[in-house]
Amino acid sequence: MFCRSLVLSFLALSVHSKPVQLANLQLPSTAAANKQAVVDLFSKSYAAYRQYAWGHDDLLPISESYSDGRNGWGSTMVDALDTMVRISFEKRLSTSQQSTSTSRGQMIRSICFETTIRYVGGLLSAYELSGKQYDVLVQKAEQLGEGMAYAWIGNNVLPYNAVNFTYPQTHHRNNILQTGIAAAGTLDLEWSRLSLYTNNDTYRKLAEGAMEHMIDMPTPLPGMPGQLIDPATGDPADSYVTWGGGSDSYFEYLIKYARLTNADDNYADAWLEAVDSSMKVLLETSTIDNWVYLADYDDNKRSFMLAHIWPALLVETGFLVCGKLANNDTIVDIGLKLTDACWNTYASTATGIGPEGFAYISKDGSYTGDSAPTTDEIQFYSQHGFYITEPDYILRPEVLESNFYAWRTTGDTKYLDNAASAIKSFQRYLPATVAYSGIDDVNNATSTKIDDMESFWFAEVLKYLYLTFDDPNNISLDDYVFNTECHPFKAPTAKSIYGTVV
């Protein structure tokens, strides 16, 4: 384990913060039409959900049915609540909160990570944004928190990631003997807010205890834990370092929790240490067009395969938000270059939509842990600076999330153009029998469709697009912190310094 104090002394990370959002942002005249287009996407999607899947988790927009992969508690209903507040669908909000208050769903195995970010985050954010007028939203969140608290067994400082809500005291593990740093480290925002509104500090203490334990664990790279951990022992279970899924929101919540609570500098220090390691060890450029990426790392070897979920955590919470808070233009500049590389994966396909997975070639090679790129992949790479490894699109928000943060922090209207292009692509390529669906191949203009409309279509994709074209003073980045499912929480005035004074 590297000595954190020595690394931090070397970095001299204590800096004066400055506003995250650019002051006096002005929207062009075209913004209103684009915002209305997002409202229309939401309205059509939600009307279909109400008709064919009301009270269930996901709409199946091709077969006109539903699925209940999130316990049947109405994840779409809950995930969409605060988006409806923002779009001013008060009547729909009132109906949804009433349905949420009476729905119990399937009290079976619950994944704590998903239940926290979608349900607890969605309920408490909607409670705040609606003027704290619906107490039932807090009550419902508390019911979930009470069940998930059983994920901590005995004196364990780390939670298991699954709880059986029917028998929480005896069926907590559900044969999942390891968990990821993201699963255990993506609770602080929501659980601290739950403690605030229930006057029960247990939730905050549990979440903080897990995060602080992981900050202090031995790490393969300074500030960057391996992806898997053992809740029974509290020990690392592997050495795979990535900003991708399974690790991503652990890093995200380090700096977001520091900002939301103005918490101990330990959180900001840990985040900045991870950024420094990333710039020193993981930063790469493609051999074509010099697109900036960050590699994964395992057993002293880097790999160059990325996923759609990858960019947002690097760009928005990582390099843009923290770069601004840290008043560090180098970090911000890298964040903007990462944003451009992310958008290139959209701009390069036949549909104008980015793929689920992609890879690149750097001066250090093309190792991905999988087979070498094919002739067709090499040809695509030679034109675009990346090649597609997983061609589907499942309505993920991450590139649009990064694009939103880039607009709000720089005011560069190219990010508005990007968002407008995405709206047009969604209107053209995603319509299903009802509402909208993912597609199997983003590089095929006549691709087959995926019969599912995930709840994050409402919570993230449409909210980020709407906010991109909304008055920037609404949900300002200087006043709110978003959880990893795009549920905003009101933040206090920022501290003058984030990080240890050196």
MINUZA-616271 format. One line per field, with one value per residue (C-alpha): residue number from 1; residue in one letter; x, y, z. Coordinates in pm, whole numbers. Layout:
resi = (NUM, ...) .
resn = (A, ...) .
px = (X, ...) .
py = (Y, ...) .
pz = (Z, ...) .
//
This chain:
resi = (1, 2, 3, 4, 5, 6, 7, 8, 9, 10, 11, 12, 13, 14, 15, 16, 17, 18, 19, 20, 21, 22, 23, 24, 25, 26, 27, 28, 29, 30, 31, 32, 33, 34, 35, 36, 37, 38, 39, 40, 41, 42, 43, 44, 45, 46, 47, 48, 49, 50, 51, 52, 53, 54, 55, 56, 57, 58, 59, 60, 61, 62, 63, 64, 65, 66, 67, 68, 69, 70, 71, 72, 73, 74, 75, 76, 77, 78, 79, 80, 81, 82, 83, 84, 85, 86, 87, 88, 89, 90, 91, 92, 93, 94, 95, 96, 97, 98, 99, 100, 101, 102, 103, 104, 105, 106, 107, 108, 109, 110, 111, 112, 113, 114, 115, 116, 117, 118, 119, 120, 121, 122, 123, 124, 125, 126, 127, 128, 129, 130, 131, 132, 133, 134, 135, 136, 137, 138, 139, 140, 141, 142, 143, 144, 145, 146, 147, 148, 149, 150, 151, 152, 153, 154, 155, 156, 157, 158, 159, 160, 161, 162, 163, 164, 165, 166, 167, 168, 169, 170, 171, 172, 173, 174, 175, 176, 177, 178, 179, 180, 181, 182, 183, 184, 185, 186, 187, 188, 189, 190, 191, 192, 193, 194, 195, 196, 197, 198, 199, 200, 201, 202, 203, 204, 205, 206, 207, 208, 209, 210, 211, 212, 213, 214, 215, 216, 217, 218, 219, 220, 221, 222, 223, 224, 225, 226, 227, 228, 229, 230, 231, 232, 233, 234, 235, 236, 237, 238, 239, 240, 241, 242, 243, 244, 245, 246, 247, 248, 249, 250, 251, 252, 253, 254, 255, 256, 257, 258, 259, 260, 261, 262, 263, 264, 265, 266, 267, 268, 269, 270, 271, 272, 273, 274, 275, 276, 277, 278, 279, 280, 281, 282, 283, 284, 285, 286, 287, 288, 289, 290, 291, 292, 293, 294, 295, 296, 297, 298, 299, 300, 301, 302, 303, 304, 305, 306, 307, 308, 309, 310, 311, 312, 313, 314, 315, 316, 317, 318, 319, 320, 321, 322, 323, 324, 325, 326, 327, 328, 329, 330, 331, 332, 333, 334, 335, 336, 337, 338, 339, 340, 341, 342, 343, 344, 345, 346, 347, 348, 349, 350, 351, 352, 353, 354, 355, 356, 357, 358, 359, 360, 361, 362, 363, 364, 365, 366, 367, 368, 369, 370, 371, 372, 373, 374, 375, 376, 377, 378, 379, 380, 381, 382, 383, 384, 385, 386, 387, 388, 389, 390, 391, 392, 393, 394, 395, 396, 397, 398, 399, 400, 401, 402, 403, 404, 405, 406, 407, 408, 409, 410, 411, 412, 413, 414, 415, 416, 417, 418, 419, 420, 421, 422, 423, 424, 425, 426, 427, 428, 429, 430, 431, 432, 433, 434, 435, 436, 437, 438, 439, 440, 441, 442, 443, 444, 445, 446, 447, 448, 449, 450, 451, 452, 453, 454, 455, 456, 457, 458, 459, 460, 461, 462, 463, 464, 465, 466, 467, 468, 469, 470, 471, 472, 473, 474, 475, 476, 477, 478, 479, 480, 481, 482, 483, 484, 485, 486, 487, 488, 489, 490, 491, 492, 493, 494, 495, 496, 497, 498, 499, 500, 501, 502) .
resn = (M, F, C, R, S, L, V, L, S, F, L, A, L, S, V, H, S, K, P, V, Q, L, A, N, L, Q, L, P, S, T, A, A, A, N, K, Q, A, V, V, D, L, F, S, K, S, Y, A, A, Y, R, Q, Y, A, W, G, H, D, D, L, L, P, I, S, E, S, Y, S, D, G, R, N, G, W, G, S, T, M, V, D, A, L, D, T, M, V, R, I, S, F, E, K, R, L, S, T, S, Q, Q, S, T, S, T, S, R, G, Q, M, I, R, S, I, C, F, E, T, T, I, R, Y, V, G, G, L, L, S, A, Y, E, L, S, G, K, Q, Y, D, V, L, V, Q, K, A, E, Q, L, G, E, G, M, A, Y, A, W, I, G, N, N, V, L, P, Y, N, A, V, N, F, T, Y, P, Q, T, H, H, R, N, N, I, L, Q, T, G, I, A, A, A, G, T, L, D, L, E, W, S, R, L, S, L, Y, T, N, N, D, T, Y, R, K, L, A, E, G, A, M, E, H, M, I, D, M, P, T, P, L, P, G, M, P, G, Q, L, I, D, P, A, T, G, D, P, A, D, S, Y, V, T, W, G, G, G, S, D, S, Y, F, E, Y, L, I, K, Y, A, R, L, T, N, A, D, D, N, Y, A, D, A, W, L, E, A, V, D, S, S, M, K, V, L, L, E, T, S, T, I, D, N, W, V, Y, L, A, D, Y, D, D, N, K, R, S, F, M, L, A, H, I, W, P, A, L, L, V, E, T, G, F, L, V, C, G, K, L, A, N, N, D, T, I, V, D, I, G, L, K, L, T, D, A, C, W, N, T, Y, A, S, T, A, T, G, I, G, P, E, G, F, A, Y, I, S, K, D, G, S, Y, T, G, D, S, A, P, T, T, D, E, I, Q, F, Y, S, Q, H, G, F, Y, I, T, E, P, D, Y, I, L, R, P, E, V, L, E, S, N, F, Y, A, W, R, T, T, G, D, T, K, Y, L, D, N, A, A, S, A, I, K, S, F, Q, R, Y, L, P, A, T, V, A, Y, S, G, I, D, D, V, N, N, A, T, S, T, K, I, D, D, M, E, S, F, W, F, A, E, V, L, K, Y, L, Y, L, T, F, D, D, P, N, N, I, S, L, D, D, Y, V, F, N, T, E, C, H, P, F, K, A, P, T, A, K, S, I, Y, G, T, V, V) .
px = (0, 127, 154, -136, 17, 335, 140, -84, 214, 366, 45, -20, -388, -532, -671, -932, -1256, -1442, -1794, -1857, -2111, -2012, -2175, -2435, -2491, -2713, -2923, -2974, -3322, -3327, -3317, -3691, -3777, -3527, -3657, -4010, -3889, -3761, -4096, -4266, -4034, -4117, -4491, -4514, -4299, -4484, -4827, -4729, -4591, -4918, -5123, -4924, -4701, -4846, -4711, -4449, -4080, -4018, -4237, -4175, -4243, -4250, -4469, -4679, -4625, -4403, -4118, -4036, -3660, -3642, -3874, -4197, -4199, -4258, -3903, -4007, -4272, -4020, -3726, -3944, -4081, -3826, -3814, -4187, -4125, -3873, -4097, -4390, -4617, -4780, -5092, -4889, -4658, -4952, -5093, -4754, -4672, -5011, -4948, -4598, -4735, -4962, -4739, -4548, -4449, -4254, -4082, -3801, -3430, -3329, -3000, -2897, -2711, -3005, -3262, -3060, -2989, -3329, -3580, -3432, -3263, -3573, -3810, -3599, -3507, -3874, -3954, -3707, -3791, -4167, -4125, -4124, -4502, -4531, -4420, -4514, -4207, -3979, -4182, -4143, -3769, -3740, -3916, -3652, -3367, -3486, -3472, -3136, -2971, -2967, -2698, -2451, -2404, -2272, -1970, -1911, -1819, -1906, -2255, -2353, -2519, -2834, -3104, -3413, -3681, -3909, -3650, -3388, -3230, -3160, -3137, -2911, -2635, -2828, -2508, -2331, -2008, -1831, -1940, -1795, -1656, -1932, -2204, -2069, -1958, -2269, -2484, -2355, -2562, -2893, -2845, -2722, -3030, -3246, -3093, -3163, -3533, -3598, -3386, -3220, -2845, -2799, -2819, -2550, -2316, -2347, -2278, -1993, -1832, -1822, -1680, -1412, -1305, -1257, -1063, -813, -781, -459, -477, -307, -266, -268, -626, -769, -894, -944, -1299, -1408, -1418, -1522, -1787, -1716, -1352, -1344, -1048, -989, -1081, -902, -668, -866, -869, -1120, -1336, -1598, -1899, -1850, -1608, -1729, -1967, -1734, -1505, -1803, -1936, -1602, -1615, -1995, -2027, -1754, -1953, -2302, -2205, -1884, -1753, -1411, -1125, -1054, -1313, -1175, -817, -903, -1068, -781, -534, -730, -725, -351, -297, -521, -327, 6, -71, -399, -411, -388, -451, -560, -311, -579, -698, -543, -869, -809, -908, -825, -718, -811, -534, -475, -160, 64, -105, -333, -629, -794, -1161, -1430, -1805, -2084, -2113, -1747, -1745, -1983, -1800, -1471, -1597, -1872, -1797, -1440, -1259, -1513, -1678, -1371, -1146, -1367, -1391, -1016, -958, -738, -751, -541, -802, -1084, -902, -864, -1233, -1329, -1104, -1265, -1607, -1507, -1384, -1715, -1915, -1705, -1855, -2196, -2091, -1919, -2212, -2487, -2754, -2567, -2594, -2299, -2241, -2250, -1882, -1581, -1203, -907, -541, -275, 99, 111, -91, -447, -478, -837, -828, -1029, -947, -747, -945, -1076, -1002, -1337, -1273, -930, -1085, -1347, -1077, -865, -1156, -1282, -1014, -1213, -1386, -1713, -1705, -2068, -2296, -2620, -2771, -2996, -3101, -2792, -2742, -2371, -2247, -2536, -2463, -2104, -2223, -2460, -2181, -1952, -2217, -2288, -1917, -1795, -2089, -1958, -2262, -2114, -2249, -2597, -2550, -2451, -2764, -2986, -2830, -2903, -3268, -3304, -3140, -3372, -3676, -3567, -3421, -3574, -3955, -4106, -4461, -4528, -4280, -3908, -3666, -3299, -3149, -2922, -2674, -2603, -2411, -2710, -2981, -3234, -3133, -3370, -3509, -3466, -3796, -3726, -3743, -3527, -3637, -3319, -3462, -3685, -3450, -3134, -3153, -3453, -3365, -3010, -3139, -3412, -3169, -2926, -3187, -3350, -3265, -2917, -3025, -3264, -3082, -2754, -2443, -2340, -2659, -2727, -2543, -2679, -2673, -2555, -2914, -2948, -3157, -3053, -3008, -2980, -2626, -2498, -2275, -1942, -1639, -1351, -1109, -1154, -861, -586, -396, -29) .
py = (0, 342, 596, 833, 1118, 1116, 1111, 1395, 1599, 1550, 1652, 1958, 1904, 2164, 2437, 2708, 2600, 2801, 2772, 2461, 2617, 2898, 3224, 3396, 3108, 3211, 2970, 3027, 3072, 2709, 2578, 2609, 2380, 2120, 2132, 2079, 1784, 1625, 1688, 1516, 1214, 1197, 1238, 966, 728, 784, 756, 414, 312, 412, 220, -103, -125, 96, 2, -232, -169, -147, -108, -360, -121, -377, -644, -383, -551, -511, -664, -652, -680, -432, -617, -495, -180, 46, 158, 361, 540, 628, 703, 946, 1140, 1420, 1451, 1520, 1786, 1954, 1935, 2061, 1760, 1822, 1615, 1313, 1362, 1358, 1040, 870, 951, 819, 494, 473, 508, 203, -29, -303, -518, -838, -844, -1067, -1042, -680, -546, -271, -67, -49, -4, 284, 479, 432, 405, 582, 845, 898, 923, 1166, 1386, 1414, 1498, 1786, 1920, 1912, 2139, 1857, 1829, 1451, 1291, 949, 962, 973, 702, 476, 544, 466, 133, 41, 165, -46, -358, -281, -212, -592, -604, -529, -848, -846, -618, -610, -264, -351, -451, -744, -626, -837, -862, -1079, -839, -1125, -1274, -998, -1129, -1480, -1457, -1156, -1302, -1476, -1662, -1339, -1367, -1070, -719, -435, -106, 70, -135, -62, 292, 430, 483, 796, 1058, 878, 730, 1057, 1229, 948, 1008, 1379, 1334, 1045, 1175, 833, 864, 487, 510, 776, 596, 267, 426, 643, 352, 146, 431, 524, 161, 139, 465, 312, -30, -142, -38, -152, 216, 511, 604, 332, 13, -313, -373, -660, -678, -942, -809, -1087, -990, -635, -729, -662, -960, -863, -601, -493, -113, 60, 368, 146, -41, -208, 63, 384, 534, 463, 729, 945, 953, 1044, 1395, 1423, 1339, 1589, 1854, 1757, 1756, 1960, 1648, 1562, 1626, 1253, 1213, 1489, 1376, 1019, 1139, 1367, 1088, 862, 1134, 1175, 799, 801, 1080, 917, 554, 521, 820, 712, 851, 662, 627, 765, 1123, 1128, 1075, 1079, 771, 609, 245, -27, -182, -529, -712, -433, -455, -200, -284, -62, -165, 74, 76, 327, 361, 468, 835, 1003, 916, 1024, 1341, 1494, 1403, 1333, 1580, 1858, 1893, 1820, 2014, 2315, 2258, 2212, 2513, 2286, 2370, 2067, 1831, 2026, 2017, 1640, 1612, 1808, 1593, 1282, 1433, 1484, 1125, 1008, 1209, 1073, 730, 883, 1092, 797, 553, 516, 610, 887, 686, 539, 166, -26, -123, -8, -34, 155, 117, 320, 347, 75, -168, -297, -542, -576, -910, -1046, -1145, -914, -673, -814, -673, -491, -350, -226, -59, 113, 217, 370, 602, 689, 628, 350, 27, -122, -433, -431, -263, -239, 67, 6, 369, 450, 814, 845, 1029, 1274, 1318, 1414, 1642, 1820, 1887, 2010, 2261, 2386, 2426, 2584, 2743, 2603, 2564, 2260, 2062, 2194, 2081, 1736, 1709, 1827, 1564, 1293, 1400, 1369, 1026, 908, 1038, 856, 527, 443, 450, 111, -25, 215, 459, 401, 111, 29, -109, -406, -232, 141, 116, -23, 225, -59, -235, -462, -331, -437, -497, -297, 62, 94, 334, 538, 651, 880, 943, 1017, 1034, 1262, 1464, 1537, 1635, 1853, 2028, 2086, 2307, 2442, 2769, 2700, 2862, 2571, 2292, 2484, 2272, 2511, 2443, 2073, 1741, 1457, 1099, 840, 799, 1176, 1247, 1595, 1690, 2046, 2123, 2379, 2666, 2526, 2534, 2757, 2462, 2093, 1877, 1877, 2197, 2133) .
pz = (0, -97, 181, 129, 327, 117, -206, -92, 17, -325, -499, -278, -340, -106, -329, -322, -485, -744, -890, -1096, -1330, -1566, -1463, -1681, -1923, -2213, -2417, -2790, -2935, -3053, -2695, -2637, -2929, -2816, -2459, -2588, -2793, -2472, -2302, -2595, -2562, -2192, -2244, -2508, -2304, -1977, -2136, -2271, -1932, -1766, -2020, -2036, -1727, -1452, -1110, -1257, -1309, -1685, -1990, -2268, -2556, -2836, -2680, -2493, -2160, -1852, -1654, -1283, -1261, -971, -731, -887, -676, -975, -1048, -1352, -1145, -875, -1104, -1302, -1002, -984, -1364, -1351, -1086, -1312, -1620, -1406, -1451, -1113, -1186, -1292, -992, -751, -906, -905, -543, -436, -624, -482, -131, -167, -369, -190, -484, -442, -105, -225, -300, -335, -469, -229, -491, -733, -458, -315, -632, -799, -517, -214, -431, -643, -347, -145, -440, -538, -175, -181, -526, -459, -159, 99, 76, 32, 360, 226, 0, 305, 473, 173, 156, 526, 475, 220, 438, 729, 514, 353, 688, 734, 463, 744, 943, 1299, 1321, 943, 824, 463, 344, 130, -189, -160, 105, 108, 225, 329, 566, 603, 922, 796, 418, 376, 162, -114, -205, -305, -111, -268, -349, -551, -431, -627, -459, -110, -191, -360, -53, 118, -64, -30, 317, 468, 326, 467, 810, 776, 703, 945, 1234, 1243, 1207, 1167, 788, 757, 995, 807, 469, 593, 775, 455, 249, 503, 531, 154, 146, 391, 223, 52, -315, -639, -736, -496, -419, -647, -479, -661, -779, -550, -171, 84, 326, 575, 624, 491, 271, -99, -318, -640, -789, -1097, -1123, -1348, -1376, -1539, -1404, -1066, -949, -1111, -858, -565, -711, -805, -450, -294, -435, -443, -75, 6, -180, -58, 309, 313, 485, 616, 373, 368, 88, -135, -72, -172, -491, -591, -521, -759, -1026, -991, -1030, -1334, -1502, -1424, -1503, -1695, -1930, -2295, -2643, -2952, -3236, -3468, -3402, -3051, -2862, -2486, -2283, -1951, -1945, -1699, -1488, -1346, -1241, -1376, -1717, -1882, -2104, -2361, -2368, -2251, -2195, -2250, -1872, -1848, -1954, -1715, -1396, -1543, -1696, -1487, -1129, -1203, -1410, -1462, -1122, -913, -1147, -1087, -713, -702, -927, -1139, -1511, -1603, -1462, -1632, -1968, -1948, -1862, -2172, -2391, -2245, -2324, -2686, -2708, -2564, -2813, -3099, -3028, -3107, -3405, -3573, -3603, -3861, -3606, -3427, -3103, -2912, -2853, -2527, -2556, -2756, -2762, -2901, -2988, -2809, -2843, -2578, -2788, -2821, -2531, -2409, -2233, -2523, -2881, -3107, -3325, -3652, -3996, -3999, -3654, -3758, -4062, -3846, -3599, -3877, -3957, -3608, -3344, -3171, -3272, -3154, -2935, -2815, -3070, -2873, -2703, -2401, -2343, -2138, -2031, -1958, -2267, -2249, -1879, -1956, -2235, -1994, -1746, -2022, -2134, -1785, -1698, -2025, -2207, -2535, -2762, -2936, -2642, -2716, -3076, -2950, -2736, -3023, -3248, -2989, -2968, -3346, -3341, -3065, -3253, -3568, -3450, -3111, -3163, -3079, -3100, -2814, -2657, -2724, -2699, -2725, -3044, -3111, -3342, -3335, -3661, -3850, -3944, -3970, -3648, -3463, -3135, -2770, -2593, -2277, -2161, -1849, -1576, -1625, -1960, -1748, -1456, -1653, -2031, -2051, -1741, -1860, -2204, -2053, -1818, -2105, -2272, -1955, -1781, -1635, -1309, -1258, -1073, -1089, -1043, -768, -572, -629, -629, -843, -730, -982, -1111, -1176, -867, -743, -378, -249, -136, 115, 14, -107, 120, 26, 22, -58, 40, 298, 363, 287) .
//
